Amino acid sequence: MTSFGEVTKHGRGWLPLIGLNALIGSGVTLALPTILGRSVDSIVAGDGYARWLIVAASLIGLGIAASIVDAFAGAACVAETTAWLRNRLVRHVVRGGPDGSRDFETGDLVTRVSANATDAAQAGPAAVTAIAAIAPPLGSLVLLAVIDPWLAAAFFGGVLLVILVLWTFAKRTADVSLAYQETQGRIAALLSESLTGIRTIQSAGTTEREERRVLGLLPELHRHGVVTWRILARSGAQAAVVGPLVLVAVLAVGGLQLVAGNVTAGELFAASQYAVLGAGLGNLTGVLGELARAKAGVRRSAEVIAIEPVAHGTLSLPRGSGQLTFDGVSVVANGNVLLDNVNLDLPGGVTIAVVGPSGAGKSVLAAVAARLRDPSTGQVSLDGVPLQAVSRRVLRHAVGCAFERPQLIGRTVGEAIDPHAVSPVRTLAAARATHAHDFVSRLPNGYFTSLRKAPMSGGERQRLGLARAWPARRLLVLDDATSSLDTATERQITRTLTEDRRYRTRLIVTHRPATAARADLVLWLDHGRVLALAPHADLWHNTSYRAVFG
């Protein structure tokens, strides 16, 4: 779990430099009034004021240099912390698998990784700046006490009012900042959902309704923004009233002390400058606003980092051809039983078609077989080794998956087939086996064509998804991965799969009787239960089985 303190500490390489420059700035701020006061007294006395002016000019130059270094260090600290935090967020999302991110909308996750991570990265510099901002008022109080105790008393009373204003502002801003970020995430989630189904929206003629749905949260976002600005405006107004009161109180007391001969003109000048520093506490609203946004960003980031990565073992697989065993496997989600006590011993090296009506649990069984999700109870073994005990690297080399709507990843078509770019020969072999080479070879730059610019139909995307999964050594899981292919191409690929001589298991979720007929065995599911495991020809005599295919 990531905390505010952990995010702050990550900037430890820059925070000492930021803190040092903040201290230098505070020192310059506290020293200048005294130096300028001495200059005033020297001018009144008509002697030796030049050296005080030189010292003042030197301090001003030092303050400017410290401000420049502080700006650079702050930007560098935020950039490095943002990169670190985003790396952690992405790693947890990816390693958490489908189950880990199931509770998050895609757009909301993107918002957390992008905008909220940047807000959270402000934690270190904002915290240091806020702490450093306390030094000038405290130092002013001490120096005023040195000049005259009554000046310090007047200053202290006014500063207490300023602190009360800041405390109220910080308390109100924290909740509003979190609500604002959460609403942003919900809008992003709705937009992402709409972009995914943009063709359906256009074809259904529901564009305007979708616009209203996505933008329906804008009034709520506007409301949070207005509340934020109202809090800021109210606090600013209060600080604008309290600040001058501090100055007036100090000047009034200082004037009386000057008349009484207890302070000099230069000391009164210095006291007025220290009073201005105390009044300047009201300007901390901007820093406190950054802290509130950082706190909200850290909280939203921590919810993502709380995703537990999928645990993998350290074992390798023995020699085998992909024997798949389900031992009392059940999957329950949101109170619904998706798989119910499945016990199977599927022989290795054969083609197994998984069939059943919609909602039978076919995709769930395929996901469990490929360890894309873990069963609620029971275990799945591959060649006698529980999948959870196999190392991640070995498992992903042994098991390949292709889906109905594959998400292609990579810069080029070739990278979409082989993301690791192991070998052009392997890429070409996989493409030829799945008949993807037929259309890839016609692209402008072949396998080097930009994936983003390559024109592809749904069936061609499926063929690339199949090619990506093809090198699997023990188990090839196809979840309705040929549904968008034309009949001729689907028949060719099915023949390639069923005649595969690589001695591995092919688990194919299908709705087509021809695919089931070519398989060695058919696994018939209904409502998460196994009804039969037998050849297609033996099951075809059952009218309920034939009804599965319509």
CORCOR-V380748 format. One record per residue. N is the residue number from 1. BURIAL is # if it has 16 or more other ideal C-beta (glycine too) atoms within 10 Angstrom, else .. Layout:
# CORCOR-V380748
N BURIAL
N BURIAL
This chain:
# CORCOR-V380748
1 .
2 #
3 .
4 #
5 .
6 .
7 #
8 #
9 .
10 #
11 #
12 .
13 .
14 #
15 #
16 .
17 #
18 #
19 #
20 #
21 #
22 #
23 .
24 #
25 #
26 #
27 #
28 #
29 #
30 #
31 #
32 #
33 #
34 #
35 #
36 #
37 #
38 #
39 #
40 #
41 #
42 #
43 .
44 .
45 .
46 .
47 .
48 .
49 #
50 .
51 .
52 #
53 .
54 .
55 #
56 #
57 .
58 .
59 #
60 .
61 .
62 .
63 #
64 .
65 .
66 #
67 .
68 .
69 #
70 #
71 .
72 .
73 #
74 #
75 .
76 #
77 #
78 #
79 .
80 #
81 #
82 #
83 .
84 .
85 #
86 #
87 .
88 #
89 #
90 .
91 .
92 #
93 #
94 .
95 .
96 #
97 #
98 .
99 .
100 #
101 #
102 .
103 .
104 #
105 #
106 .
107 #
108 #
109 #
110 #
111 #
112 #
113 #
114 .
115 #
116 #
117 #
118 #
119 #
120 #
121 #
122 #
123 #
124 #
125 #
126 #
127 #
128 #
129 #
130 #
131 .
132 #
133 #
134 .
135 #
136 #
137 #
138 .
139 #
140 #
141 #
142 .
143 #
144 #
145 .
146 .
147 #
148 #
149 .
150 #
151 #
152 #
153 .
154 #
155 #
156 #
157 .
158 #
159 #
160 .
161 #
162 #
163 #
164 .
165 #
166 #
167 .
168 .
169 #
170 #
171 .
172 #
173 #
174 #
175 .
176 #
177 #
178 #
179 #
180 #
181 #
182 #
183 #
184 #
185 #
186 #
187 #
188 #
189 #
190 #
191 #
192 #
193 .
194 #
195 .
196 .
197 .
198 .
199 .
200 .
201 #
202 .
203 .
204 .
205 .
206 .
207 .
208 .
209 .
210 #
211 .
212 .
213 .
214 #
215 .
216 .
217 .
218 .
219 .
220 .
221 #
222 .
223 .
224 #
225 .
226 .
227 #
228 #
229 .
230 .
231 #
232 #
233 .
234 .
235 #
236 #
237 .
238 #
239 #
240 .
241 .
242 #
243 #
244 .
245 #
246 #
247 #
248 .
249 #
250 #
251 #
252 .
253 #
254 #
255 .
256 .
257 #
258 #
259 .
260 .
261 .
262 .
263 #
264 #
265 .
266 #
267 #
268 #
269 #
270 #
271 #
272 #
273 #
274 #
275 #
276 #
277 #
278 #
279 #
280 #
281 #
282 #
283 .
284 #
285 #
286 .
287 #
288 #
289 #
290 #
291 #
292 #
293 #
294 #
295 #
296 #
297 #
298 #
299 #
300 #
301 #
302 #
303 .
304 #
305 #
306 .
307 #
308 .
309 .
310 #
311 .
312 #
313 .
314 .
315 .
316 .
317 #
318 .
319 .
320 #
321 #
322 #
323 #
324 #
325 #
326 #
327 #
328 .
329 #
330 #
331 #
332 .
333 .
334 .
335 .
336 .
337 .
338 #
339 #
340 .
341 .
342 #
343 .
344 #
345 .
346 #
347 .
348 #
349 #
350 #
351 #
352 #
353 #
354 #
355 #
356 #
357 .
358 .
359 .
360 #
361 #
362 #
363 #
364 #
365 #
366 #
367 #
368 #
369 #
370 #
371 #
372 #
373 #
374 #
375 #
376 .
377 .
378 #
379 #
380 #
381 #
382 #
383 #
384 .
385 #
386 .
387 #
388 #
389 .
390 #
391 .
392 .
393 .
394 #
395 #
396 .
397 .
398 #
399 #
400 #
401 #
402 #
403 #
404 #
405 .
406 #
407 .
408 #
409 .
410 #
411 .
412 #
413 #
414 #
415 #
416 #
417 #
418 #
419 .
420 .
421 .
422 .
423 .
424 .
425 .
426 .
427 #
428 #
429 .
430 #
431 #
432 #
433 #
434 #
435 #
436 #
437 #
438 .
439 #
440 #
441 .
442 .
443 #
444 .
445 .
446 .
447 #
448 .
449 #
450 .
451 #
452 .
453 .
454 #
455 .
456 #
457 .
458 .
459 #
460 #
461 #
462 #
463 #
464 #
465 #
466 #
467 #
468 #
469 #
470 #
471 #
472 #
473 #
474 #
475 #
476 #
477 #
478 #
479 #
480 #
481 #
482 #
483 #
484 #
485 #
486 .
487 .
488 .
489 #
490 #
491 #
492 .
493 #
494 #
495 .
496 .
497 #
498 #
499 .
500 #
501 .
502 .
503 .
504 #
505 #
506 #
507 #
508 #
509 #
510 #
511 #
512 #
513 #
514 .
515 #
516 #
517 .
518 #
519 #
520 #
521 #
522 #
523 #
524 #
525 #
526 #
527 .
528 #
529 .
530 #
531 #
532 #
533 .
534 .
535 .
536 #
537 .
538 .
539 #
540 .
541 .
542 .
543 .
544 .
545 #
546 .
547 .
548 #
549 .
550 .
